[in-house]
Amino acid sequence: MLYCSTLSRDQSTLMQELFVFSLYMLYGLIFIAIGFTIFFRDLRFSHLSIASALPTLAIFGFIHGLHEWSELYLHVYQEELMMHQTVKILKA
């Protein structure tokens, strides 16, 4: 990253945040797409020995993809969530 040395600290942090956002978004989307691909596949006439386990893999894809997106949500809104917790503590 030769060009990063000319960027200010705020721009570098913003680029890092954008990279993390894109990574989590894409990673979750890939697992959800794998889940949909397996889920909508007709496996009744499949000759694969693991065909009976593939619906479980589809469920794993859905759960893991949603987990990655929830991690992304927490990463993006962590400051607001912390402020909300602080307000709740101060009100008590």
C-alpha positions in Angstrom: 0.0 0.0 0.0 2.3 2.7 -1.2 -0.4 5.2 -1.8 -1.7 4.9 1.8 1.2 7.0 3.1 -0.1 10.1 1.4 -3.6 9.7 2.8 -4.6 11.2 6.1 -5.3 9.1 9.1 -9.1 9.6 8.8 -9.1 8.6 5.1 -7.0 5.5 5.9 -9.5 4.5 8.7 -12.4 5.1 6.3 -10.8 2.9 3.7 -10.2 0.2 6.3 -13.9 0.4 7.4 -15.1 0.2 3.8 -12.9 -2.9 3.3 -14.2 -4.6 6.4 -17.8 -3.7 5.4 -17.3 -5.1 1.9 -15.7 -8.3 3.2 -18.4 -9.1 5.7 -21.2 -8.3 3.2 -19.6 -10.4 0.4 -18.8 -13.3 2.8 -22.3 -13.5 4.2 -23.8 -13.2 0.7 -21.7 -16.1 -0.6 -22.9 -18.4 2.2 -26.5 -17.4 1.8 -26.2 -18.0 -2.0 -24.7 -21.5 -1.3 -27.6 -22.2 1.0 -30.2 -21.1 -1.6 -28.4 -23.1 -4.4 -28.5 -26.3 -2.4 -32.0 -25.7 -1.0 -33.6 -25.3 -4.5 -31.7 -28.2 -6.0 -33.8 -31.4 -6.7 -31.8 -34.0 -4.8 -34.3 -36.9 -5.1 -32.6 -38.5 -8.0 -29.0 -37.6 -7.1 -26.3 -40.3 -7.2 -24.1 -38.5 -4.7 -23.4 -40.4 -1.5 -23.7 -37.2 0.5 -27.0 -36.0 -1.0 -28.9 -36.7 2.2 -26.6 -34.4 4.1 -26.8 -31.5 1.7 -30.0 -29.9 3.2 -28.1 -29.7 6.4 -25.3 -27.9 4.6 -27.9 -25.5 3.1 -29.2 -24.7 6.6 -25.6 -24.1 7.7 -25.1 -21.7 4.8 -28.2 -19.7 5.8 -27.2 -19.5 9.5 -23.6 -18.7 8.8 -24.4 -16.0 6.3 -26.9 -14.4 8.6 -24.3 -14.6 11.4 -21.8 -12.8 9.3 -24.3 -10.0 8.5 -25.2 -9.7 12.2 -21.4 -9.3 12.9 -21.4 -6.6 10.3 -24.3 -4.9 11.9 -22.7 -4.9 15.3 -19.4 -3.6 13.8 -21.1 -0.8 12.0 -23.4 0.3 14.8 -21.2 -0.5 17.8 -20.9 3.1 18.9 -24.6 3.7 18.8 -25.2 0.5 20.8 -22.6 1.5 23.4 -24.3 4.9 23.7 -27.7 3.2 24.2 -26.2 1.0 26.9 -24.6 4.0 28.6 -28.0 5.8 28.6 -29.7 2.8 30.1 -27.1 2.6 32.9 -27.3 6.3 33.6 -31.1 6.1 33.8 -31.0 3.3 36.4 
